[in-house]
Amino acid sequence: MEKLKKFFREVIAEAKKTTWPNREELLVSTGVVLFILAVSSIYLFLVDLFFSGTLGVLLKKF
């Protein structure tokens, strides 16, 4: 039981060392994530459109 108490004391001590981003850093990071998400989504949409079109053409010919 002492080991468990020690473990949780150490966890709390480490959690207190955590530094959180300020508002500006948070907004910039969020913007970067949303931008990458949008670019990835558009890329995957275009790849899907290309392959579904190609597959459609191939299925009509055969």
C-alpha positions as a Markdown table, in Angstrom:
| # | Residue | x | y | z |
|---|---|---|---|---|
| 1 | Met | 0.0 | 0.0 | 0.0 |
| 2 | Glu | 2.9 | 2.3 | 0.7 |
| 3 | Lys | 4.2 | 1.8 | -2.9 |
| 4 | Leu | 0.8 | 2.9 | -4.2 |
| 5 | Lys | 0.8 | 6.0 | -2.1 |
| 6 | Lys | 4.3 | 6.9 | -3.2 |
| 7 | Phe | 3.4 | 6.3 | -6.8 |
| 8 | Phe | 0.5 | 8.7 | -6.6 |
| 9 | Arg | 2.5 | 11.3 | -4.7 |
| 10 | Glu | 5.1 | 11.1 | -7.5 |
| 11 | Val | 2.4 | 11.4 | -10.2 |
| 12 | Ile | 1.0 | 14.5 | -8.5 |
| 13 | Ala | 4.5 | 16.0 | -8.2 |
| 14 | Glu | 5.1 | 15.4 | -11.9 |
| 15 | Ala | 1.7 | 16.8 | -12.9 |
| 16 | Lys | 2.6 | 20.0 | -11.1 |
| 17 | Lys | 5.6 | 20.4 | -13.3 |
| 18 | Thr | 3.4 | 20.5 | -16.4 |
| 19 | Thr | 3.5 | 23.8 | -18.3 |
| 20 | Trp | 0.4 | 24.6 | -20.3 |
| 21 | Pro | 0.5 | 26.7 | -23.5 |
| 22 | Asn | -0.7 | 30.3 | -23.3 |
| 23 | Arg | -3.7 | 31.4 | -25.4 |
| 24 | Glu | -1.6 | 32.5 | -28.4 |
| 25 | Glu | 0.3 | 29.3 | -28.6 |
| 26 | Leu | -2.9 | 27.3 | -28.3 |
| 27 | Leu | -4.6 | 29.3 | -31.1 |
| 28 | Val | -1.5 | 28.9 | -33.4 |
| 29 | Ser | -1.3 | 25.2 | -32.7 |
| 30 | Thr | -5.0 | 24.8 | -33.3 |
| 31 | Gly | -4.7 | 26.7 | -36.6 |
| 32 | Val | -1.9 | 24.5 | -37.7 |
| 33 | Val | -3.8 | 21.3 | -36.9 |
| 34 | Leu | -7.0 | 22.6 | -38.7 |
| 35 | Phe | -4.9 | 23.6 | -41.7 |
| 36 | Ile | -3.2 | 20.2 | -42.0 |
| 37 | Leu | -6.6 | 18.5 | -41.5 |
| 38 | Ala | -8.1 | 20.5 | -44.3 |
| 39 | Val | -5.2 | 19.9 | -46.7 |
| 40 | Ser | -5.3 | 16.1 | -45.9 |
| 41 | Ser | -9.0 | 16.0 | -46.4 |
| 42 | Ile | -8.8 | 17.7 | -49.8 |
| 43 | Tyr | -6.0 | 15.4 | -50.8 |
| 44 | Leu | -7.8 | 12.3 | -49.8 |
| 45 | Phe | -11.0 | 13.5 | -51.5 |
| 46 | Leu | -9.1 | 14.0 | -54.8 |
| 47 | Val | -7.3 | 10.7 | -54.6 |
| 48 | Asp | -10.7 | 9.0 | -53.9 |
| 49 | Leu | -12.3 | 10.8 | -56.8 |
| 50 | Phe | -9.5 | 9.8 | -59.1 |
| 51 | Phe | -9.6 | 6.1 | -58.2 |
| 52 | Ser | -13.4 | 5.9 | -58.1 |
| 53 | Gly | -13.5 | 7.5 | -61.6 |
| 54 | Thr | -10.8 | 5.2 | -62.9 |
| 55 | Leu | -12.5 | 2.2 | -61.5 |
| 56 | Gly | -15.8 | 3.3 | -63.0 |
| 57 | Val | -14.2 | 3.6 | -66.4 |
| 58 | Leu | -12.5 | 0.2 | -66.1 |
| 59 | Leu | -15.7 | -1.5 | -65.0 |
| 60 | Lys | -17.7 | 0.0 | -68.0 |
| 61 | Lys | -15.1 | -1.3 | -70.5 |
| 62 | Phe | -14.9 | -4.8 | -69.1 |
